[in-house]
Amino acid sequence: MWNRKRCGCRKNVCWPIGPVLIALGLGIFLAYIIPYYLLITLLGCALIVLGIRFLMKK
């Protein structure tokens, strides 16, 4: 009867949250093994790669 629209949320809007949570979990786990400066560098590189992948998909 009425044309119902979805809430405006796209399915793949929240896709970066999963890899970010995994990266944070691994960061906390590896914090006891790897020195902090190396850990911060690795997490920074991972976030940059995720950002580039997100921009390339759009």
C-alpha positions in Angstrom: 0.0 0.0 0.0 2.6 2.5 1.0 6.1 2.6 -0.3 8.1 1.8 2.7 11.7 3.0 2.6 14.4 1.5 4.7 15.9 3.4 7.5 18.6 4.8 5.3 21.3 2.5 6.7 23.3 0.6 4.2 24.5 -2.9 4.9 28.2 -2.3 4.4 28.4 0.9 6.4 29.6 -0.8 9.5 32.1 -3.2 7.9 35.3 -1.5 9.1 34.2 -2.0 12.8 35.0 -5.8 12.7 38.6 -5.5 11.5 39.2 -2.5 13.9 38.0 -4.5 16.8 40.1 -7.5 15.8 43.2 -5.2 15.5 42.5 -3.7 18.9 42.1 -7.1 20.5 45.3 -8.3 18.9 47.0 -5.1 20.1 46.0 -5.7 23.7 47.0 -9.4 23.4 50.4 -8.6 21.9 51.1 -5.6 24.2 52.7 -8.0 26.7 55.0 -9.5 24.0 55.9 -6.6 21.7 57.4 -3.3 22.8 54.8 -0.4 22.7 56.5 1.6 20.0 56.5 -1.3 17.6 52.9 -2.1 18.5 51.8 1.5 17.9 53.5 1.4 14.5 51.9 -1.8 13.5 48.4 -0.7 14.5 48.9 2.6 12.8 49.8 0.9 9.5 46.8 -1.4 9.9 44.5 1.5 10.3 46.0 3.3 7.3 45.5 0.2 5.2 41.9 -0.1 6.4 41.3 3.5 5.6 42.6 3.1 2.1 40.5 0.0 1.5 37.4 1.9 2.7 38.1 4.8 0.3 38.8 2.4 -2.6 35.4 0.7 -2.1 33.5 3.9 -2.5 
